[in-house]
């Protein structure tokens, strides 16, 4: 599976996000409880600006591994979504 994960990481970095999501869906659908797969799928959805799917996948990864990289990814995405510039509302 490591080779498959590397392939998926390459697809994500190359911007082939739908292809990466398709492969991740297949792997996750095989009853795999690998937090890294959910984390990677969250990253792909984040790059597609699909915030809800990204958050859902990060939360699933966190439920499987509360110490994994999805914790930081979730925190950063929440900061981005909660950010607003108060001065922009006064113009």
N, C-alpha and C positions, 0 to 999 in steps of 0.2 A: 504494500500500500504506500510505502514511502515514495517510490517512483511515481505513483499516481498523484500523490500530494504535490510533489515537485512540479509535475506537469500542470496541475491546476494552478499552482502559484505562478508559473510562467504565463499561463493563459491570462490570469488576472493582471499581471504586470504588462502584458502586451495589449491589454484592452479588449481581449476576447471574452467579455464578461458573460454573455449568454451561454457560450460554449462551456465556460467554467461552471456556471450555475447548473447546467444540464448534467455535467459529470458529477457534481456534488449531490444533486438530487438523487441520482442513481446510487451513489455510495451510501448516502444517508438512508435511502429507501430499503437498503439491504439490512435494516435493523441494526445499523452500526451506531454505537454510542460513543463516538469519537468527538470530543469537544473541538478539536482542531478543524474538523470538517464544517461544523457550524460557524466557527470563527471565520474560516475562509469564505464561506457563503455570505456571511455578514459583510465582509470586506468587499465582495463583488457587488452586493446590493448597495452598499454605501457609495461605491464608485458610479453606480447608476443613479444616484440621488434618490433611491427608494429607501427613505429613512425608516419607515415602519418595518419593512422586511429586514433591514440591517439590524435594528434594535431587537426584533424577535429572535434572530439567529444568535446575536451576542448573548441575549438572556438565556437561550437554550444552552449555549456553550458554558456559560457561568454556572448553570444548574448542574452540569456534568463535571465541571472542574472550577471550583470557586477561586482557585489560585492562578488560572490560566491567563493568556494574553487578552482574552475577550473582556476582562474586567476593565482594563485600561482603555480599550477601544470603545466600550460602552460609555465610560466616563467622558472621554473626549467628545464623542458624538453628542451626548447630552449637553455638554457645555456649548457646543456649536449651536444646537437647536434652541437652547435657552438664551443665547446671546442676543441682545438687541442694543442699539445705540440710542439712548434716551434723547440725545440732541437732535437726531434725525426726525423725531416726532414734533419738534418745535419749529420747524422751518416752514 
